[in-house]
């Protein structure tokens, strides 16, 4: 069976510190999916970027790739940039099945965890 | 006792759809803290922005404000822009206690929920 790939797709930033939670997310997800290839790609300002990472996974034999936008909301990056990138990927790698999940921040469980965090943050300040 | 305020501070985007999860987060947090004033402010591209919203809360009698950066990571917006904004707020509103929480995306429980989401997203595509 061909290996599955999971690409966590994040924005990127100039500050190196910005990548830390995404790297933790990648490591935690990889630990839960030892048979899959879990990797982190950026839209801009950080590397690897999505086309480069996808090409590497394909070269390594991954034939089914799910892209998870690690974005809080559906802005232009998720609504416009990502579909264009996916269209290019599907043209460049016609033998590979690409799927795209919804933005992480739209997930009800993630929203519930963020709510807990906000409530606790207010309590700490009381 | 003066009313407490909680400001969820998000980036903002050109696409109106981007605000939806932040509005849900605000509503869910407000429901858990009925005695506090919970509001949403943006760094750019959307309104209200932080100085404007904080001034409104202060005018309404809120004397203790916690700002929660609803950002996934600590990039320049959280590390540089937000401290500058807070410095201005403290100068403009010397009688108000401002506190700043860490970025939402750095919270272990939020990260765990995002991990679940990524693992499930890969499973759905299988």
gemmi code that builds the backbone of each chain (N, CA, C; Angstrom):
import gemmi

chains = {
    "A": [
        ("UNK", (0.852, -1.188, 0.000), (0.000, 0.000, 0.000), (0.888, 1.237, 0.000)),
        ("UNK", (0.595, 2.204, -0.857), (1.446, 3.399, -0.892), (1.329, 4.177, 0.403)),
        ("UNK", (2.393, 4.842, 0.760), (2.386, 5.595, 2.012), (1.491, 6.828, 1.893)),
        ("UNK", (0.802, 7.133, 2.997), (-0.013, 8.334, 3.047), (0.821, 9.497, 3.548)),
        ("UNK", (0.501, 10.668, 3.043), (1.186, 11.870, 3.508), (0.202, 12.867, 4.082)),
        ("UNK", (0.631, 13.586, 5.084), (-0.202, 14.624, 5.691), (0.653, 15.874, 5.772)),
        ("UNK", (0.214, 16.895, 5.054), (0.965, 18.153, 5.062), (0.206, 19.185, 5.877)),
        ("UNK", (0.844, 19.662, 6.933), (0.277, 20.756, 7.721), (0.748, 22.044, 7.071)),
        ("UNK", (-0.216, 22.821, 6.597), (0.097, 23.998, 5.784), (-0.150, 25.260, 6.614)),
        ("UNK", (0.929, 25.973, 6.914), (0.832, 27.152, 7.785), (1.294, 28.404, 7.044)),
        ("UNK", (1.084, 29.538, 7.654), (1.368, 30.797, 6.966), (2.852, 31.087, 6.818)),
        ("UNK", (3.605, 30.978, 7.914), (5.004, 31.423, 7.898), (5.104, 32.835, 8.429)),
        ("UNK", (6.286, 33.183, 8.962), (6.497, 34.520, 9.526), (7.989, 34.808, 9.520)),
        ("UNK", (8.329, 36.076, 9.727), (9.757, 36.414, 9.774), (10.410, 35.910, 11.057)),
        ("UNK", (9.667, 35.936, 12.164), (10.219, 35.524, 13.458), (10.308, 34.001, 13.531)),
        ("UNK", (11.513, 33.498, 13.770), (11.718, 32.043, 13.820), (10.850, 31.406, 14.905)),
        ("UNK", (10.601, 32.142, 15.989), (9.813, 31.626, 17.111), (8.403, 31.233, 16.682)),
        ("UNK", (7.949, 31.784, 15.587), (6.588, 31.552, 15.128), (6.344, 30.090, 14.768)),
        ("UNK", (7.376, 29.412, 14.305), (7.199, 28.035, 13.829), (6.996, 27.025, 14.951)),
        ("UNK", (7.368, 27.375, 16.178), (7.397, 26.393, 17.267), (6.093, 25.612, 17.458)),
        ("UNK", (4.932, 26.266, 17.607), (3.728, 25.458, 17.830), (3.371, 24.580, 16.629)),
        ("UNK", (3.725, 25.010, 15.428), (3.446, 24.195, 14.248), (4.352, 22.962, 14.231)),
        ("UNK", (5.579, 23.149, 14.685), (6.489, 21.999, 14.766), (6.004, 21.013, 15.825)),
        ("UNK", (5.488, 21.549, 16.931), (4.943, 20.655, 17.967), (3.721, 19.921, 17.427)),
        ("UNK", (2.888, 20.643, 16.689), (1.697, 20.023, 16.104), (2.104, 18.900, 15.138)),
        ("UNK", (3.104, 19.176, 14.343), (3.611, 18.145, 13.423), (4.107, 16.924, 14.203)),
        ("UNK", (4.903, 17.159, 15.229), (5.474, 16.040, 15.992), (4.380, 15.235, 16.701)),
        ("UNK", (3.402, 15.950, 17.283), (2.317, 15.266, 17.992), (1.458, 14.456, 17.016)),
        ("UNK", (1.244, 15.017, 15.823), (0.433, 14.305, 14.831), (1.200, 13.097, 14.298)),
        ("UNK", (2.476, 13.271, 14.034), (3.301, 12.159, 13.550), (3.320, 11.012, 14.564)),
        ("UNK", (3.380, 11.361, 15.847), (3.413, 10.326, 16.891), (2.118, 9.507, 16.886)),
        ("UNK", (1.015, 10.140, 16.484), (-0.271, 9.443, 16.452), (-0.460, 8.656, 15.152)),
        ("UNK", (0.366, 8.964, 14.128), (0.236, 8.318, 12.819), (1.598, 7.817, 12.351)),
        ("UNK", (2.122, 6.812, 13.051), (3.506, 6.398, 12.753), (3.697, 5.871, 11.333)),
        ("UNK", (2.615, 5.408, 10.697), (2.760, 4.848, 9.350), (2.653, 5.902, 8.253)),
        ("UNK", (2.252, 7.099, 8.616), (2.107, 8.157, 7.612), (3.333, 9.059, 7.632)),
        ("UNK", (3.451, 9.850, 6.596), (4.519, 10.841, 6.546), (3.873, 12.189, 6.854)),
        ("UNK", (4.188, 12.747, 7.997), (3.606, 14.024, 8.422), (4.662, 15.115, 8.306)),
        ("UNK", (4.335, 16.192, 7.601), (5.329, 17.241, 7.371), (4.664, 18.610, 7.387)),
        ("UNK", (5.482, 19.618, 7.545), (5.020, 20.997, 7.708), (5.500, 21.825, 6.526)),
        ("UNK", (4.568, 22.555, 5.900), (4.931, 23.436, 4.787), (4.359, 24.822, 5.049)),
        ("UNK", (4.989, 25.821, 4.458), (4.573, 27.200, 4.681), (4.139, 27.855, 3.380)),
        ("UNK", (3.270, 28.848, 3.529), (2.836, 29.635, 2.377), (3.918, 30.616, 1.963)),
        ("UNK", (4.524, 31.261, 2.959), (5.526, 32.285, 2.650), (6.425, 32.523, 3.851)),
        ("UNK", (7.539, 33.159, 3.607), (8.494, 33.612, 4.624), (9.269, 32.484, 5.308)),
        ("UNK", (8.787, 31.252, 5.241), (9.508, 30.119, 5.830), (9.535, 28.972, 4.832)),
        ("UNK", (10.470, 28.063, 5.027), (10.571, 26.900, 4.147), (10.446, 25.629, 4.970)),
        ("UNK", (10.101, 24.486, 4.338), (9.802, 24.346, 2.919), (8.425, 24.917, 2.571)),
        ("UNK", (8.265, 25.350, 1.328), (6.957, 25.782, 0.900), (6.233, 24.576, 0.294)),
        ("UNK", (4.942, 24.745, 0.070), (4.104, 23.595, -0.275), (4.545, 22.845, -1.549)),
        ("UNK", (4.828, 23.535, -2.665), (5.182, 22.793, -3.893), (6.447, 21.941, -3.713)),
        ("UNK", (7.409, 22.533, -3.011), (8.696, 21.872, -2.755), (8.512, 20.641, -1.848)),
        ("UNK", (7.732, 20.791, -0.806), (7.522, 19.671, 0.113), (6.720, 18.565, -0.572)),
        ("UNK", (5.680, 18.948, -1.302), (4.861, 17.932, -1.973), (5.709, 17.151, -2.973)),
        ("UNK", (6.565, 17.855, -3.721), (7.431, 17.172, -4.691), (8.351, 16.177, -3.987)),
        ("UNK", (8.815, 16.549, -2.808), (9.695, 15.646, -2.051), (8.933, 14.400, -1.604)),
        ("UNK", (7.715, 14.587, -1.091), (6.921, 13.434, -0.653), (6.629, 12.510, -1.836)),
        ("UNK", (6.264, 13.104, -2.973), (5.965, 12.292, -4.157), (7.210, 11.525, -4.599)),
        ("UNK", (8.344, 12.202, -4.583), (9.602, 11.544, -4.965), (9.909, 10.372, -4.029)),
        ("UNK", (9.444, 10.485, -2.784), (9.681, 9.427, -1.795), (8.606, 8.335, -1.864)),
        ("UNK", (7.665, 8.458, -2.802), (6.693, 7.383, -2.982), (5.341, 7.597, -2.342)),
        ("UNK", (5.106, 8.758, -1.783), (3.793, 9.035, -1.188), (2.802, 9.307, -2.323)),
        ("UNK", (1.662, 8.611, -2.303), (0.725, 8.714, -3.434), (-0.622, 9.285, -3.038)),
        ("UNK", (-0.780, 9.593, -1.769), (-2.052, 10.124, -1.261), (-1.711, 11.178, -0.209)),
        ("UNK", (-2.017, 12.413, -0.515), (-1.593, 13.516, 0.357), (-2.801, 14.331, 0.804)),
        ("UNK", (-2.929, 14.491, 2.116), (-3.958, 15.372, 2.673), (-3.279, 16.643, 3.166)),
        ("UNK", (-3.824, 17.766, 2.747), (-3.294, 19.056, 3.197), (-4.254, 19.628, 4.234)),
        ("UNK", (-3.734, 19.933, 5.414), (-4.550, 20.543, 6.471), (-4.105, 21.997, 6.653)),
        ("UNK", (-4.972, 22.944, 6.336), (-4.613, 24.350, 6.547), (-4.592, 24.676, 8.044)),
        ("UNK", (-3.406, 24.927, 8.569), (-3.306, 25.280, 9.983), (-3.445, 26.800, 10.068)),
        ("UNK", (-4.664, 27.212, 9.829), (-5.048, 28.622, 9.868), (-6.249, 28.723, 10.796)),
        ("UNK", (-6.402, 29.879, 11.440), (-7.535, 30.043, 12.345), (-8.827, 30.262, 11.577)),
        ("UNK", (-8.760, 30.975, 10.465), (-9.972, 31.268, 9.711), (-9.763, 31.080, 8.227)),
        ("UNK", (-10.848, 31.214, 7.500), (-10.808, 31.059, 6.051), (-10.651, 32.440, 5.421)),
        ("UNK", (-9.436, 32.909, 5.318), (-9.182, 34.163, 4.626), (-8.682, 33.880, 3.227)),
        ("UNK", (-8.104, 34.895, 2.625), (-7.629, 34.766, 1.248), (-6.607, 33.657, 1.059)),
        ("UNK", (-5.801, 33.398, 2.082), (-4.774, 32.362, 1.933), (-5.399, 30.980, 1.766)),
        ("UNK", (-6.456, 30.727, 2.524), (-7.114, 29.421, 2.442), (-8.093, 29.374, 1.264)),
        ("UNK", (-8.770, 30.501, 1.010), (-9.825, 30.515, -0.011), (-9.284, 30.675, -1.428)),
        ("UNK", (-8.176, 31.386, -1.564), (-7.654, 31.638, -2.919), (-6.272, 31.052, -3.154)),
        ("UNK", (-5.303, 31.351, -2.265), (-3.927, 30.885, -2.500), (-3.847, 29.359, -2.497)),
        ("UNK", (-4.479, 28.741, -1.503), (-4.341, 27.285, -1.379), (-4.980, 26.530, -2.547)),
        ("UNK", (-6.195, 26.889, -2.999), (-6.746, 26.187, -4.172), (-5.852, 26.320, -5.413)),
        ("UNK", (-5.237, 27.481, -5.593), (-4.324, 27.648, -6.735), (-3.109, 26.736, -6.603)),
        ("UNK", (-2.580, 26.676, -5.396), (-1.429, 25.796, -5.165), (-1.807, 24.337, -5.417)),
        ("UNK", (-3.007, 23.951, -4.985), (-3.448, 22.569, -5.175), (-3.642, 22.244, -6.649)),
        ("UNK", (-4.158, 23.218, -7.385), (-4.360, 23.010, -8.820), (-3.014, 22.740, -9.502)),
        ("UNK", (-2.012, 23.514, -9.115), (-0.670, 23.299, -9.664), (-0.126, 21.928, -9.280)),
        ("UNK", (-0.347, 21.558, -8.009), (0.170, 20.264, -7.537), (-0.480, 19.113, -8.307)),
        ("UNK", (-1.800, 19.237, -8.532), (-2.495, 18.148, -9.236), (-2.019, 18.047, -10.679)),
        ("UNK", (-1.672, 19.186, -11.282), (-1.142, 19.153, -12.656), (0.261, 18.549, -12.686)),
        ("UNK", (1.059, 18.915, -11.696), (2.449, 18.448, -11.684), (2.577, 16.981, -11.277)),
        ("UNK", (1.627, 16.510, -10.468), (1.704, 15.144, -9.938), (0.384, 14.426, -10.206)),
        ("UNK", (0.097, 14.109, -11.464), (-1.224, 13.557, -11.807), (-1.494, 12.189, -11.177)),
        ("UNK", (-0.479, 11.468, -10.752), (-0.717, 10.155, -10.159), (-0.990, 10.204, -8.667)),
        ("UNK", (-0.999, 11.384, -8.115), (-1.136, 11.522, -6.661), (-2.528, 12.062, -6.322)),
        ("UNK", (-3.151, 11.483, -5.303), (-4.460, 11.962, -4.849), (-4.248, 13.012, -3.767)),
        ("UNK", (-4.670, 14.241, -4.058), (-4.565, 15.320, -3.073), (-5.942, 15.626, -2.502)),
        ("UNK", (-6.008, 15.762, -1.190), (-7.239, 16.177, -0.532), (-6.925, 17.365, 0.369)),
        ("UNK", (-7.903, 18.226, 0.560), (-7.695, 19.395, 1.416), (-8.759, 19.411, 2.505)),
        ("UNK", (-8.323, 19.531, 3.741), (-9.247, 19.627, 4.876), (-9.661, 21.083, 5.080)),
        ("UNK", (-10.616, 21.301, 5.969), (-10.987, 22.665, 6.346), (-9.941, 23.274, 7.269)),
        ("UNK", (-10.027, 24.569, 7.472), (-9.083, 25.251, 8.356), (-9.228, 24.735, 9.792)),
        ("UNK", (-8.095, 24.507, 10.429), (-8.065, 23.964, 11.791), (-8.937, 24.781, 12.756)),
        ("UNK", (-8.889, 26.110, 12.613), (-9.596, 26.980, 13.553), (-11.113, 26.933, 13.417)),
        ("UNK", (-11.612, 26.283, 12.371), (-13.065, 26.161, 12.191), (-13.600, 24.920, 12.884)),
        ("UNK", (-12.712, 24.054, 13.340), (-13.150, 22.806, 13.963), (-13.789, 23.064, 15.333)),
        ("UNK", (-14.977, 22.504, 15.599), (-15.660, 22.776, 16.875), (-14.842, 22.385, 18.105)),
        ("UNK", (-14.089, 21.275, 18.024), (-13.305, 20.862, 19.189), (-12.147, 21.825, 19.439)),
        ("UNK", (-11.548, 22.295, 18.348), (-10.469, 23.285, 18.487), (-11.043, 24.586, 19.057)),
        ("UNK", (-12.196, 24.978, 18.556), (-12.840, 26.198, 19.072), (-13.177, 26.060, 20.556)),
        ("UNK", (-13.627, 24.868, 20.947), (-13.951, 24.645, 22.362), (-12.696, 24.761, 23.223)),
        ("UNK", (-11.578, 24.214, 22.736), (-10.321, 24.305, 23.490), (-9.858, 25.761, 23.564)),
        ("UNK", (-10.044, 26.513, 22.480), (-9.659, 27.927, 22.507), (-10.540, 28.706, 23.476)),
        ("UNK", (-11.831, 28.320, 23.550), (-12.739, 28.971, 24.502), (-12.263, 28.738, 25.929)),
        ("UNK", (-11.923, 27.478, 26.250), (-11.392, 27.179, 27.588), (-10.177, 28.055, 27.889)),
        ("UNK", (-9.317, 28.191, 26.892), (-8.102, 28.979, 27.102), (-8.440, 30.437, 27.409)),
        ("UNK", (-9.385, 30.994, 26.639), (-9.764, 32.398, 26.848), (-10.382, 32.603, 28.234)),
        ("UNK", (-11.265, 31.683, 28.627), (-11.909, 31.791, 29.942), (-10.859, 31.710, 31.048)),
        ("UNK", (-9.928, 30.774, 30.918), (-8.879, 30.633, 31.925), (-7.956, 31.851, 31.949)),
        ("UNK", (-7.674, 32.409, 30.786), (-6.789, 33.584, 30.725), (-7.414, 34.739, 31.497)),
        ("UNK", (-8.724, 34.905, 31.374), (-9.409, 35.970, 32.105), (-9.371, 35.686, 33.605)),
        ("UNK", (-9.524, 34.413, 33.967), (-9.513, 34.046, 35.379), (-8.164, 34.287, 36.028)),
        ("UNK", (-7.089, 33.998, 35.277), (-5.748, 34.194, 35.814), (-5.501, 35.660, 36.134)),
        ("UNK", (-6.164, 36.530, 35.361), (-5.918, 37.958, 35.526), (-6.776, 38.554, 36.643)),
        ("UNK", (-7.714, 37.754, 37.143), (-8.658, 38.304, 38.138), (-7.971, 38.515, 39.493)),
    ],
    "B": [
        ("UNK", (-17.815, 46.172, 42.320), (-16.581, 45.676, 41.653), (-16.624, 46.095, 40.181)),
        ("UNK", (-15.550, 46.674, 39.681), (-15.557, 47.099, 38.265), (-15.658, 45.889, 37.347)),
        ("UNK", (-16.286, 46.117, 36.215), (-16.468, 45.006, 35.274), (-15.135, 44.621, 34.635)),
        ("UNK", (-14.987, 43.326, 34.447), (-13.789, 42.820, 33.758), (-14.045, 42.773, 32.264)),
        ("UNK", (-13.005, 43.013, 31.510), (-13.106, 42.934, 30.053), (-12.132, 41.907, 29.510)),
        ("UNK", (-12.549, 41.230, 28.459), (-11.682, 40.260, 27.800), (-11.703, 40.592, 26.312)),
        ("UNK", (-10.538, 40.948, 25.787), (-10.464, 41.289, 24.367), (-9.748, 40.163, 23.619)),
        ("UNK", (-10.445, 39.567, 22.688), (-9.840, 38.555, 21.819), (-9.242, 39.316, 20.643)),
        ("UNK", (-7.933, 39.217, 20.515), (-7.200, 40.037, 19.554), (-6.748, 39.159, 18.386)),
        ("UNK", (-7.328, 39.429, 17.209), (-7.052, 38.590, 16.030), (-6.430, 39.420, 14.914)),
        ("UNK", (-5.973, 38.760, 13.887), (-5.229, 39.465, 12.841), (-6.106, 40.333, 11.952)),
        ("UNK", (-7.211, 39.777, 11.468), (-8.015, 40.477, 10.457), (-7.610, 40.026, 9.063)),
        ("UNK", (-8.531, 40.150, 8.111), (-8.268, 39.733, 6.725), (-9.212, 40.482, 5.811)),
        ("UNK", (-8.920, 40.451, 4.527), (-9.814, 41.117, 3.575), (-11.127, 40.346, 3.417)),
        ("UNK", (-11.063, 39.012, 3.479), (-12.268, 38.188, 3.280), (-13.137, 38.224, 4.535)),
        ("UNK", (-14.389, 38.642, 4.383), (-15.294, 38.740, 5.531), (-15.470, 37.386, 6.216)),
        ("UNK", (-15.397, 36.293, 5.443), (-15.576, 34.943, 5.978), (-14.545, 34.612, 7.056)),
        ("UNK", (-13.438, 35.328, 7.025), (-12.347, 35.040, 7.948), (-12.746, 35.271, 9.396)),
        ("UNK", (-13.645, 36.209, 9.638), (-13.990, 36.574, 11.017), (-14.860, 35.530, 11.713)),
        ("UNK", (-15.512, 34.651, 10.955), (-16.528, 33.762, 11.535), (-16.044, 32.964, 12.749)),
        ("UNK", (-14.920, 32.236, 12.682), (-14.542, 31.457, 13.867), (-14.181, 32.334, 15.064)),
        ("UNK", (-13.685, 33.535, 14.793), (-13.353, 34.435, 15.902), (-14.626, 34.950, 16.560)),
        ("UNK", (-15.658, 35.169, 15.755), (-16.950, 35.602, 16.318), (-17.563, 34.462, 17.127)),
        ("UNK", (-17.425, 33.238, 16.639), (-17.935, 32.102, 17.417), (-17.165, 31.978, 18.733)),
        ("UNK", (-15.848, 32.160, 18.653), (-15.021, 32.081, 19.865), (-15.454, 33.150, 20.862)),
        ("UNK", (-15.703, 34.343, 20.379), (-16.174, 35.425, 21.259), (-17.508, 35.044, 21.908)),
        ("UNK", (-18.443, 34.546, 21.105), (-19.767, 34.213, 21.639), (-19.687, 33.071, 22.655)),
        ("UNK", (-18.868, 32.058, 22.341), (-18.730, 30.922, 23.256), (-18.072, 31.356, 24.567)),
        ("UNK", (-17.090, 32.250, 24.460), (-16.409, 32.728, 25.664), (-17.347, 33.605, 26.496)),
        ("UNK", (-18.081, 34.474, 25.819), (-19.032, 35.341, 26.528), (-20.078, 34.507, 27.273)),
        ("UNK", (-20.525, 33.418, 26.639), (-21.536, 32.567, 27.271), (-21.007, 31.950, 28.560)),
        ("UNK", (-19.701, 31.715, 28.606), (-19.084, 31.122, 29.806), (-18.772, 32.174, 30.868)),
        ("UNK", (-18.749, 33.453, 30.469), (-18.391, 34.538, 31.391), (-19.443, 35.639, 31.309)),
        ("UNK", (-20.650, 35.337, 31.774), (-21.741, 36.301, 31.587), (-21.503, 37.643, 32.278)),
        ("UNK", (-20.656, 37.659, 33.327), (-20.443, 38.914, 34.065), (-19.328, 39.768, 33.457)),
        ("UNK", (-18.608, 39.221, 32.510), (-17.507, 39.975, 31.903), (-17.950, 40.544, 30.561)),
        ("UNK", (-17.175, 41.471, 30.061), (-17.439, 42.040, 28.747), (-16.426, 41.391, 27.801)),
        ("UNK", (-16.884, 40.557, 26.901), (-16.001, 39.852, 25.967), (-16.173, 40.458, 24.583)),
        ("UNK", (-15.073, 40.862, 23.969), (-15.173, 41.526, 22.671), (-13.997, 41.130, 21.788)),
        ("UNK", (-14.159, 41.392, 20.510), (-13.203, 40.966, 19.488), (-12.600, 42.208, 18.839)),
        ("UNK", (-11.262, 42.246, 18.765), (-10.585, 43.362, 18.094), (-9.584, 42.809, 17.092)),
        ("UNK", (-9.278, 43.593, 16.095), (-8.373, 43.142, 15.038), (-7.132, 44.028, 14.970)),
        ("UNK", (-6.073, 43.425, 14.470), (-4.831, 44.177, 14.260), (-4.945, 45.050, 13.020)),
        ("UNK", (-5.504, 44.483, 11.964), (-5.591, 45.230, 10.713), (-6.677, 44.638, 9.826)),
        ("UNK", (-7.067, 45.398, 8.817), (-8.002, 44.987, 7.765), (-9.454, 44.821, 8.223)),
        ("UNK", (-9.687, 44.675, 9.515), (-11.050, 44.569, 10.028), (-11.199, 45.489, 11.232)),
        ("UNK", (-12.434, 45.845, 11.549), (-12.698, 46.683, 12.716), (-13.634, 45.948, 13.673)),
        ("UNK", (-13.667, 46.350, 14.977), (-12.866, 47.417, 15.563), (-11.415, 46.995, 15.758)),
        ("UNK", (-10.526, 47.975, 15.760), (-9.150, 47.657, 16.074), (-8.948, 47.858, 17.577)),
        ("UNK", (-7.819, 47.404, 18.073), (-7.620, 47.313, 19.526), (-7.756, 48.654, 20.252)),
        ("UNK", (-7.112, 49.741, 19.807), (-7.208, 50.998, 20.566), (-8.644, 51.505, 20.677)),
        ("UNK", (-9.370, 51.373, 19.590), (-10.758, 51.827, 19.519), (-11.657, 50.997, 20.465)),
        ("UNK", (-11.481, 49.692, 20.420), (-12.307, 48.836, 21.276), (-11.969, 49.052, 22.748)),
        ("UNK", (-10.675, 49.137, 23.067), (-10.272, 49.335, 24.467), (-10.842, 50.643, 24.983)),
        ("UNK", (-10.786, 51.695, 24.181), (-11.328, 52.989, 24.608), (-12.821, 52.881, 24.895)),
        ("UNK", (-13.513, 52.100, 24.088), (-14.944, 51.915, 24.292), (-15.221, 51.194, 25.619)),
        ("UNK", (-14.460, 50.125, 25.863), (-14.657, 49.378, 27.112), (-14.381, 50.277, 28.319)),
        ("UNK", (-13.297, 51.053, 28.226), (-12.947, 51.938, 29.344), (-14.047, 52.973, 29.549)),
        ("UNK", (-14.560, 53.522, 28.446), (-15.646, 54.503, 28.549), (-16.879, 53.888, 29.204)),
        ("UNK", (-17.040, 52.578, 29.022), (-18.183, 51.878, 29.607), (-17.927, 51.428, 31.055)),
        ("UNK", (-16.753, 51.761, 31.583), (-16.484, 51.463, 32.982), (-15.676, 50.209, 33.257)),
        ("UNK", (-15.171, 49.563, 32.227), (-14.340, 48.381, 32.437), (-12.957, 48.843, 32.910)),
        ("UNK", (-12.475, 48.283, 34.029), (-11.229, 48.781, 34.618), (-10.123, 47.736, 34.628)),
        ("UNK", (-10.430, 46.550, 34.137), (-9.450, 45.465, 34.142), (-9.643, 44.706, 32.835)),
        ("UNK", (-8.646, 44.766, 31.975), (-8.806, 44.194, 30.633), (-7.709, 43.166, 30.369)),
        ("UNK", (-8.113, 41.972, 29.976), (-7.168, 40.942, 29.555), (-7.242, 40.818, 28.034)),
        ("UNK", (-6.091, 40.876, 27.395), (-6.029, 40.719, 25.948), (-5.498, 39.315, 25.635)),
        ("UNK", (-6.266, 38.557, 24.871), (-5.825, 37.211, 24.465), (-5.504, 37.229, 22.966)),
        ("UNK", (-4.236, 37.046, 22.606), (-3.895, 37.008, 21.179), (-4.404, 35.711, 20.551)),
        ("UNK", (-5.399, 35.843, 19.679), (-5.931, 34.666, 18.993), (-5.093, 34.483, 17.724)),
        ("UNK", (-3.880, 34.064, 17.981), (-2.901, 33.793, 16.930), (-2.372, 32.384, 17.172)),
        ("UNK", (-1.961, 31.717, 16.091), (-1.450, 30.362, 16.264), (-0.042, 30.368, 16.831)),
        ("UNK", (0.767, 31.328, 16.433), (2.148, 31.348, 16.897), (2.564, 32.746, 17.305)),
        ("UNK", (3.752, 32.824, 17.871), (4.288, 34.100, 18.319), (5.161, 34.673, 17.215)),
        ("UNK", (4.539, 35.362, 16.265), (5.298, 36.041, 15.225), (5.419, 37.509, 15.564)),
        ("UNK", (5.770, 38.303, 14.583), (5.978, 39.730, 14.801), (4.747, 40.444, 15.333)),
        ("UNK", (3.563, 39.974, 14.963), (2.359, 40.658, 15.432), (2.202, 40.525, 16.938)),
        ("UNK", (2.509, 39.334, 17.460), (2.370, 39.115, 18.897), (3.599, 39.641, 19.642)),
        ("UNK", (4.771, 39.479, 19.038), (6.008, 39.831, 19.740), (6.329, 41.321, 19.687)),
        ("UNK", (5.929, 41.979, 18.598), (6.288, 43.404, 18.463), (5.068, 44.324, 18.414)),
        ("UNK", (4.115, 44.028, 17.519), (2.972, 44.946, 17.363), (2.137, 45.025, 18.640)),
        ("UNK", (1.839, 43.881, 19.221), (0.947, 43.881, 20.387), (1.566, 44.603, 21.597)),
        ("UNK", (2.841, 44.352, 21.943), (3.422, 45.117, 23.062), (3.395, 46.629, 22.828)),
        ("UNK", (3.614, 47.066, 21.591), (3.545, 48.503, 21.303), (2.128, 49.027, 21.519)),
        ("UNK", (1.145, 48.266, 21.051), (-0.244, 48.665, 21.244), (-0.588, 48.740, 22.735)),
        ("UNK", (-0.093, 47.763, 23.491), (-0.377, 47.745, 24.931), (0.271, 48.921, 25.644)),
        ("UNK", (1.472, 49.279, 25.203), (2.168, 50.422, 25.816), (1.337, 51.690, 25.607)),
        ("UNK", (0.824, 51.839, 24.396), (-0.021, 53.005, 24.107), (-1.290, 52.984, 24.961)),
        ("UNK", (-1.898, 51.787, 25.079), (-3.141, 51.683, 25.860), (-2.899, 52.051, 27.323)),
        ("UNK", (-1.768, 51.582, 27.858), (-1.473, 51.877, 29.274), (-1.233, 53.368, 29.490)),
        ("UNK", (-0.635, 54.020, 28.492), (-0.432, 55.473, 28.608), (-1.753, 56.220, 28.506)),
        ("UNK", (-2.604, 55.767, 27.599), (-3.871, 56.471, 27.380), (-4.888, 56.222, 28.483)),
        ("UNK", (-4.785, 55.059, 29.123), (-5.775, 54.682, 30.143), (-5.039, 54.256, 31.413)),
        ("UNK", (-4.434, 55.236, 32.117), (-3.575, 54.882, 33.264), (-4.341, 54.233, 34.420)),
        ("UNK", (-5.644, 54.407, 34.484), (-6.394, 53.812, 35.588), (-6.856, 52.391, 35.321)),
        ("UNK", (-6.499, 51.857, 34.160), (-6.981, 50.529, 33.775), (-5.839, 49.516, 33.853)),
        ("UNK", (-6.138, 48.340, 34.397), (-5.129, 47.268, 34.466), (-5.240, 46.400, 33.218)),
        ("UNK", (-4.190, 46.416, 32.407), (-4.166, 45.591, 31.196), (-3.263, 44.379, 31.418)),
        ("UNK", (-3.733, 43.230, 31.018), (-2.915, 42.018, 31.072), (-2.951, 41.361, 29.700)),
        ("UNK", (-1.869, 40.695, 29.365), (-1.812, 40.021, 28.057), (-1.517, 38.542, 28.266)),
        ("UNK", (-2.321, 37.680, 27.675), (-2.112, 36.229, 27.746), (-1.163, 35.798, 26.618)),
        ("UNK", (-0.748, 34.548, 26.658), (0.056, 33.993, 25.567), (-0.828, 33.707, 24.349)),
        ("UNK", (-0.187, 33.468, 23.222), (-0.948, 33.166, 21.995), (-1.747, 31.869, 22.184)),
        ("UNK", (-2.981, 31.891, 21.720), (-3.890, 30.753, 21.861), (-3.267, 29.455, 21.323)),
        ("UNK", (-2.573, 29.563, 20.194), (-2.020, 28.376, 19.548), (-0.874, 27.719, 20.298)),
        ("UNK", (-0.368, 28.391, 21.320), (0.714, 27.814, 22.118), (0.181, 26.988, 23.279)),
        ("UNK", (-1.123, 27.046, 23.524), (-1.713, 26.333, 24.657), (-1.731, 24.826, 24.396)),
        ("UNK", (-1.269, 24.016, 25.358), (-1.195, 22.564, 25.137), (-2.546, 21.923, 24.811)),
        ("UNK", (-3.624, 22.399, 25.434), (-4.934, 21.804, 25.164), (-5.409, 22.158, 23.755)),
        ("UNK", (-5.135, 23.386, 23.329), (-5.484, 23.782, 21.963), (-4.658, 22.955, 20.971)),
        ("UNK", (-3.380, 22.790, 21.264), (-2.530, 21.984, 20.390), (-3.017, 20.539, 20.310)),
        ("UNK", (-3.472, 20.005, 21.453), (-3.978, 18.627, 21.456), (-5.237, 18.517, 20.589)),
        ("UNK", (-6.106, 19.528, 20.670), (-7.329, 19.510, 19.847), (-6.969, 19.631, 18.364)),
        ("UNK", (-5.965, 20.438, 18.062), (-5.544, 20.568, 16.660), (-4.928, 19.257, 16.161)),
        ("UNK", (-4.218, 18.574, 17.057), (-3.648, 17.279, 16.687), (-4.747, 16.284, 16.335)),
        ("UNK", (-5.790, 16.221, 17.187), (-6.931, 15.342, 16.894), (-7.509, 15.678, 15.520)),
        ("UNK", (-7.635, 16.965, 15.262), (-8.223, 17.374, 13.989), (-7.368, 16.902, 12.808)),
        ("UNK", (-6.057, 17.050, 12.930), (-5.158, 16.634, 11.836), (-5.228, 15.124, 11.620)),
        ("UNK", (-5.219, 14.374, 12.723), (-5.276, 12.912, 12.617), (-6.592, 12.491, 11.954)),
        ("UNK", (-7.689, 13.106, 12.364), (-8.986, 12.772, 11.776), (-9.064, 13.180, 10.315)),
        ("UNK", (-8.469, 14.315, 9.970), (-8.494, 14.781, 8.580), (-7.802, 13.765, 7.675)),
        ("UNK", (-6.708, 13.206, 8.162), (-5.989, 12.196, 7.376), (-6.828, 10.933, 7.251)),
        ("UNK", (-7.524, 10.562, 8.331), (-8.361, 9.370, 8.306), (-9.517, 9.491, 7.336)),
        ("UNK", (-10.109, 10.690, 7.287), (-11.246, 10.900, 6.393), (-10.844, 10.728, 4.936)),
        ("UNK", (-9.574, 11.043, 4.665), (-9.115, 10.987, 3.275), (-8.695, 9.583, 2.882)),
        ("UNK", (-8.618, 8.669, 3.851), (-8.100, 7.331, 3.550), (-9.109, 6.506, 2.748)),
    ],
}
model = gemmi.Model(1)
for chain_id, residues in chains.items():
    chain = gemmi.Chain(chain_id)
    for i, (resn, *xyz) in enumerate(residues, 1):
        res = gemmi.Residue()
        res.name, res.seqid = resn, gemmi.SeqId(i, " ")
        for name, pos in zip(("N", "CA", "C"), xyz):
            atom = gemmi.Atom()
            atom.name, atom.element = name, gemmi.Element(name[0])
            atom.pos, atom.b_iso = gemmi.Position(*pos), 0.0
            res.add_atom(atom)
        chain.add_residue(res)
    model.add_chain(chain)
structure = gemmi.Structure()
structure.add_model(model)
structure.setup_entities()
